[in-house]
Amino acid sequence: MRPRVSPYLLLTLANLFWAGNWIVGRGMRAEVPPIALSFWRWVIALACLLPLAWPYLKRDRAVLAAGWRWLALLGILGTCLYNALTYIGLQQTEAINGLLLNSFIPIVIVALAWAIQGKRVRPVEALGIAASFAGVLAVVARGDPRNLLLLTLNIGDIWILVSVVAWAAYTLLLPKRPAAHPLAFLFVIALIGVLATLPFYLLEIAGGRHIHASTGSLLAIAYAGIFPAFLGFIFWNKGVEQVGASKAGLFIHLMPAFGILLAAVFLGEAMAAFHVVGISLIFGGIFLTTKK
């Protein structure tokens, strides 16, 4: 018997990996074009998935074929649009702006769940969402609310806002996926994402944008493929399956918290008191929503 892993641990790890993805996407923007990074990360993820998913692909091929419409939609939303649009946005906006905008995902999930499915939010869940979002604002505002007035939207922010809607829709629709093994499901949507991204990647190459091969760029692509794409999606899909989309969406607020910590470790940026306050609010909000 295998030990049961907490879905909250899986959701937390997924967001830790994704926080690193934002740092990679912003930090390597000059060496790795956005569509190239999105394309090759999923090619690597497919290579990691194939030996694990192959037995289940054969076993569940009838189920997968019957649910091809949902698979196509989830693949386009989750493994094509969200990633590509995020990397495109990070070409033109700072990671801090992108992480703030990305933190609207839980709110968008709740709004879509209310509009489409008629789901209501319990008061304690609303309080948890508000507390976590306040933590995000505290981090982004650097402890001074006046700094929020200095944040302005540019075209990069618009791309990230569109990616937010894509990911919220993916998370909300995830329970509709065919009842195939999770590895078979992830392999298929990853393959759909690669095929959907390929034409845009070819256009990017035709436009003169190429990967500048270096140790840093190759490591960045490898990280994006193994951790955010391969492990991150497995953990996220499993967590959403067990706790539901609205509750899982709250964990997106961990990304800016982890992003601050990773920036301190890898970029030498110092942590301040407002970082501690903001991260505490984020974790407090998640505790209020998931303590049961």
Residue pairs with C-beta under 8 A, 6 or more apart in sequence:
7 238
7 239
7 241
7 242
7 243
7 248
8 239
8 243
8 251
8 290
10 235
10 236
10 238
10 239
11 235
11 236
11 239
11 240
11 243
11 248
11 251
12 251
12 254
13 231
13 232
13 235
14 231
14 232
14 233
14 235
14 236
14 239
14 251
15 251
15 252
15 254
15 255
15 258
16 254
16 258
17 227
17 228
17 231
17 232
17 235
18 228
18 232
18 255
19 254
19 255
19 256
19 257
19 258
19 259
19 261
19 262
20 223
20 227
20 228
20 258
20 262
21 223
21 224
21 227
21 228
21 232
22 86
22 90
22 95
22 98
22 99
22 102
22 255
22 259
23 95
23 259
23 262
23 263
23 266
23 267
24 37
24 220
24 223
24 224
25 34
25 37
25 86
25 87
25 90
25 95
25 224
26 90
26 94
26 95
26 98
27 220
27 267
28 37
28 216
28 217
28 220
29 87
29 90
29 91
30 212
31 211
31 212
31 214
31 216
31 217
31 220
32 211
32 212
32 217
32 220
32 221
33 204
33 209
33 210
33 211
34 84
34 87
34 88
34 90
34 91
34 204
35 84
35 87
35 88
35 197
35 200
35 201
35 203
35 204
36 201
36 204
36 205
36 209
36 210
36 211
37 87
37 220
37 221
37 224
38 80
38 83
38 84
38 87
38 197
38 201
39 194
39 197
39 198
39 201
40 211
40 221
40 224
40 225
41 83
41 221
41 224
41 225
41 228
41 229
42 79
42 83
42 190
42 193
42 194
42 197
42 225
42 229
43 194
43 225
44 221
44 222
44 224
44 225
44 226
44 229
44 230
45 190
45 225
45 226
45 229
45 230
45 233
46 187
46 190
46 191
46 194
47 225
48 225
48 226
48 230
49 183
49 186
49 187
49 190
49 230
50 187
52 183
53 181
53 183
53 184
53 186
53 187
56 180
56 181
56 183
56 184
57 64
57 184
57 187
57 188
59 181
59 184
60 178
60 180
60 181
60 184
63 178
63 179
63 180
64 71
64 178
64 180
64 184
64 185
64 188
66 178
67 177
67 178
67 180
70 173
70 176
70 177
70 178
71 177
71 178
71 185
71 188
71 189
71 192
72 192
73 173
74 170
74 173
74 174
74 176
74 177
74 189
74 192
75 188
75 189
75 190
75 191
75 192
75 193
75 196
76 192
76 193
76 196
77 166
77 167
77 169
77 170
77 173
78 166
78 167
78 170
78 189
78 193
78 233
79 189
79 190
79 192
79 193
79 194
79 229
79 233
80 192
80 193
80 196
80 197
81 162
81 163
81 166
82 163
82 166
82 167
82 170
83 163
83 193
83 229
84 197
84 200
85 159
85 160
85 162
85 163
85 166
86 98
86 102
86 159
86 160
86 163
88 156
88 159
89 98
89 156
89 157
89 158
89 159
89 160
89 163
90 98
90 156
90 160
91 156
92 154
92 155
92 156
92 159
93 154
93 156
93 157
93 160
95 259
96 140
96 256
97 151
97 156
97 157
97 160
98 156
98 157
98 160
99 136
99 140
99 255
99 256
99 259
100 136
100 137
100 140
100 151
100 256
101 157
101 160
101 161
101 164
102 160
102 163
102 164
102 252
102 255
102 256
103 133
103 136
103 252
103 253
103 255
103 256
104 161
104 164
105 164
105 167
105 168
105 171
105 249
105 252
106 129
106 132
106 133
106 246
106 249
106 250
106 252
106 253
107 129
107 133
108 164
108 165
108 168
109 168
109 171
109 172
109 245
109 246
109 249
110 119
110 121
110 129
110 246
110 249
112 168
112 169
112 172
113 119
113 172
113 245
113 246
114 120
114 121
116 172
117 172
119 246
121 129
121 246
124 288
124 289
125 246
125 247
125 288
125 289
127 285
127 288
128 250
128 285
128 286
128 287
128 288
128 289
128 290
129 250
129 285
129 289
130 285
131 281
131 282
131 284
131 285
131 288
132 250
132 253
132 281
132 282
132 284
132 285
132 286
132 289
133 253
133 285
134 281
134 285
135 253
135 257
135 277
135 278
135 279
135 280
135 281
135 282
135 283
135 284
135 285
136 253
136 256
136 278
136 282
137 145
137 148
137 278
138 274
138 277
138 278
138 281
139 256
139 257
139 260
139 274
139 275
139 278
139 279
140 147
140 148
140 151
140 256
141 147
141 148
141 274
142 272
142 274
143 272
143 273
143 274
143 277
168 249
171 240
171 245
171 248
171 249
172 245
174 237
174 240
174 241
174 245
175 240
175 241
175 244
175 245
177 185
178 185
180 188
182 234
182 237
182 238
182 241
183 234
185 237
186 233
186 234
186 237
190 229
190 233
211 217
211 221
236 248
239 248
239 251
240 248
243 290
247 289
247 290
250 285
250 286
250 289
250 290
251 286
253 282
253 285
253 286
254 282
254 286
256 278
256 282
257 278
257 279
257 282
257 283
260 269
260 271
260 275
260 278
260 279
261 271
261 279
263 269
264 270
264 271
